[in-house]
Amino acid sequence: IGGRFEHQYYFGKSFLVVPVDSKTEVAEVLFPEINASWYSLAHDEIYHSGHSILVKAPLHQLPVFVKEGSVIPENAAQQIVNTESNSDTINIHIYATIHEGNSYFGNLFFDDGISKNSSFCHYQVNYEKGKLQFKKSGNLDFPHKKVQLIFHGFMDKQIKLNGKPLKLEPEFQTHFGFDGFIYQEEVYTKLAQPMFKYTVAVKDLSEITLEFGSDNRSKR
């Protein structure tokens, strides 16, 4: 990304970051790539690639955007002090694909957080034939007891977990950015579209298989 947008940058494959100074209230953002859409990290509004747009940039909400299809882990610990700070639950954010043919992607990596030559486990997001799965490598046991799946952009989609349809209640506001990622405790954000959460107890992340389809009820 060059020209007047040269300050924008990718953070990994999922995030587009647009730095602004503390006095800037509106930022011009160029959404890159072909046939890609981007979610606002703060409020889930969707922007499409190929053109620039003005977005609000209040002091407590740095313009950060998440690419469709991203699968992103988040430490659910209430307070992160060191590498041993952890929770029984890990949050996994899943951003629905919008353009036909686009896939889901992501990586999750765990180690013991202490030793230099520790055991590890790595999960590669795999999406084939309409099924999203987590393929494991490494010999470390999955360090969490529960997984909270957080679905973004799934208002008109049916979600199946291990072959069974999920009944989910919509949520219309959240803390700024990811749950738990709070600069000011009192700051809540009204979402542009509902998100959905579901918590499942697992021994290993590879036990989870997700399927996404259109929700026929939304078309009645």
N, C-alpha and C positions, 0 to 999 in steps of 0.2 A: 504494500500500500504506500503510494508516494504522493508527491505534490502537497497540497494543503492538508492532506490526510495522513502525512507521514508519521504523525505522533501516535496514530492507532497501532495496535500490535495484537498478535495472537498470543494467548497463554495456553500452550498445548494445542490440541486440535479442536477443543470445544468452546473456548472463550475468546471473545473479541473485547479488548479493553480500550477505552477511550479516555485518556488522562485529561483532566481540566484543572484550571487553577481555582482557588477558593472563592474567587469573585465571579466566576462564570456560572450563570443560571440556565443557559441554553447552549447545547453543543450540536454542531453539525457532524453527522456520522455517515460514513460511506459503508454500506453493507456489501462485502465482497462475495466472490464466487458466483458460479452460474447455477441456477436451480437450487438455491439454498435459502432457507428462512432462519431468522434469529429471534430468540425469545429474550425480552428484557429480564435480567436476573432478578430485579427488584419486584416487578409486578406482572410478569408473564405476557406482556403485550408482544405481538408478533410483528416483525418487520421483514420485508422481502429484499432479496439481493438485487444488485444491478443499479441502484440509485442511492443518492444521499437524502437524508431527512434531518430535520431539527428535532432534538429530543430534550426534555427537561433534565437538568443536571444540578439538583439541589445538593447542598453540602453533605448531607448524610446518604446520598445515593450516587456514587460514582457510576457513570454509564458503562455497564458491563453487560454483555450479551452472550447467550448460549446457543450454539448451533443445534438445529433440529437433529434428532437421533442420538443426542448425547446421553450417556449413562454415567452418572457422576456420584461417587461415594462422598459421604460427609460424616465426620466424627460427631456422634450425638452426645458426647460428654458435656455436661453443663458448664464445666470450667476446665480449660486445658492448661495444665501447669508444666508438664514435661512429657517425654515420650511414653511414659507409663499411664498418663491420663487416658482413660478409656471408659466405655460404657458397655453394658450388656447388649445394647442396640446400636446398629449402624444404619444410617439413613442412606438410601440409594435413590437419587433423583433421575427420572426417566422423562426425556423430552420427546414428545410424539413427532414422528416424521410427517411432513406436510406434502412434499413433492413426491410423486409416484416414482418408485425406483430407488429412492434414498433408503439407506439402511441405518441400523443402530450400531453404535460403536462405543468402546470404552475399555479401560483397564483398571483393575484393582490390585494393589500390591500390599502385602502385610509382612512384617517381620516382628521379632520380639521387642524391638525398640531399645535394646540395651547393649547386647554384645556386638562386637565387630564382625564376627563370622557366624551370624545367627541363621537359624532355619528361616525359611520364608514360604509363603504361598502366593501365587499369582493367578488372577482370574481374568481371562480374556472374554469380553462380550462377543457372543457368536449369534448371528441372526440368519437363519436359513429356513426356507419353506414356511415363513410366517411365525416362527418360534424364536424367542429370545432366551438364550441360555448362557450360563457362566462356566466356561471350561477351565479347569484347575490344573496347575502345575506346581511343583514344590511339595515339601513334606510337613510344613507347619499346619497344625490344626486351625480351622477357622476360629478367630479370636472373639467371636460374638455369639450370643445365644438367640438374638432376634434380629430381624431385618425389617425396617420400616420402608416400604416402597412408596415413593412420592411421585405421583403422575402429573405431568404438566402437559396441557394441550389435548387432553383425552375426553373432552366434554361430549363428543359425538361418537365415541368409540367404546366398544365392549371389550373388557379386559378379562382374560382367563388366567388363573393361576393353577398350574398343574392340571389343566383340563377342566377346571370348574369356574364358572362365571363368578366374578366378584360383585357384591352389592356394596357400593361406595357412596358415602355422603359427601357432597361438594363443600369445599371450604373457600371462602371469598376474601380472606385477608391473612396475612402472615407477618412475621417479623421481617425487617429489611433483609433482602437476599435470602439465603438459606436459613431455615429454622436453626436457632442457636448461634447464628453469625450476626451478633447484635452489637452495633456501636453504641446505641442508646436504647436502654431497655424499654422506654416508653414509645419508641418509634414503631408503628405498625403500618403496613402498606396494604391498600385495597387492591386486589388483583383485577387485572383486565378480563380474566376468565377464571373459572374455578379450578382448583387443583384437588386431587384425591389422594388419600393416604390409606395404606393397609399394612398392618404389622403381622408378620408370620414368624413362628419359632422354627429354627432350623439347626441342624448339626453342621451343615456345610452349605455354602452358597450354591454349589452345583446342584442342590436339590430343587432349585427354583427353575421352572419353565413358564414363560409368559407368552400369551398369544393375544394379538390385538385385531379387532375387526370393527366394522361399522355397527352402530347400535340402531337396530331397526325401530326401536321405540321412539327415537328422536325424529323419525321421518313421518310419524303418524299425525 
